[in-house]
Amino acid sequence: MEEDAPESEHSRMAKITYIEFGGKEHVIDVKPGLTVMEGAVKNNVPGIDADCGGACACATCHVYVDGAWTGKTGERNAMEESMLDFAENVEPNSRLSCQIKVTDELDGLVVRMPESQH
């Protein structure tokens, strides 16, 4: 039975709530180690285009991090700041979801999508 313990540790998932601009919610289990963008793309969440595939080379995975979570998702780096210059309707809580690594601490994270990614 002890052999099952490591597998159960690796099978933990963080629940991430993605909210489309129109208000539709998608609650997705995302494996720690992936990014918030990868969780959306792997689960066909509309509103995150991810044109560059997560290379921080576009701004088509722009999200608004819920206020309760901004301190837990980390700070924007210089490259992310630069890419957000290309996004529309950037707010203080704007992030590129490809730059938010999912951890156990982000279980319950809520992100909202902008009206458009282009």
N, C-alpha and C positions, 0 to 999 in steps of 0.2 A: 504494500500500500504506500510506502514511503516514496516509491518511484513516481507516484502521481503528483507529488508536491511541486517539483520544479515546473512541470507542464502547466499546472493551474496558475502558478505565478506568472508565466509567460502569456497565459490566455486572458489576463486582465485587460479590460478595455476602458477607455474613457468615453463617457457619453458627451457628445458635442451636439449642440442645437444650432442648426443653420436656419436662418429665417430669411426667406425670399423678400424682395422689396414689397411685394403685394401682401405679405404677412403669413404665407404658408410656411409651416415649420417642418423641418426634417431632423429628427433625433437619430443620430448615427453613433454606433459604437466604433471608435477608432483606436487602433492599436498604438500604444505608446511607442515613440520612435519615428512614427510617420509625422507628416506635417498636417496642419488643418486643411490645407489645399488637397493633399493626397487623399485624405478621408472623404472630401467632397467629390473628387473626381472618381475614385473607386466606387462610390455609391451613387453616381449619376445625379448629384445635387445640382439643380439648375441655378444659374447665376454666378457660378465660378467657372470661367472659361479656361484659365490656366494655359494660355497660348504658348508660353515658353517652356512648359512642363516643369516649372518649379525652379528655374535657374536664376530667379530674381532679375530677369531681363525684360520684363513687361509689367504692366499693372493690371492684368486681367483676372487677378485673384484677390482684388481689393475687398476687404470686409471692414465692418465697424465692430470693434470689440465692445461687448457690453461693459458698462462702467464698473461693475463689480469685479471684472476680470482684468482690467487694464494693467494692474500692478503685477499680475501673475504671468502675463504673456511676454514680458521682457520689453526692452527698449528697441526702437527702430535703429538699425545700423545705417551707415552713410549710404550704402548702395540702395537700401530700401527707401530711404528718404528721397534719393534721386529718382527712383522709379515712380514713387507716389506723385512726383511733379507732373507725370503724364496722366494721372487718374483724374476723373471728374469728381466734384463734391467731396474733396478731402476734408476730414474733420480731425480734431485732436486725437480721437480714438481710432483713426484709420490705420490699418495694417495690411500688409500683403500676407495672405494666409499661407503662402509657401515659406514664409520666414518664422512661422509659429510652430515650434516642435511640440508635439503632443507628449505630455508627461502624465503621471498619475495625478499630479496636483491640478491638472486642467480638467479633471472629471467634472462635468456640469457646465463647461464653457458655453457661452452663448455668443454667436456672431451673426450680424445682419449684413445682407448684401445691398449694395447700392442699386439704384435704378438701372444703371448701365455700366458695363465694364469697358466701353469704348468711347 
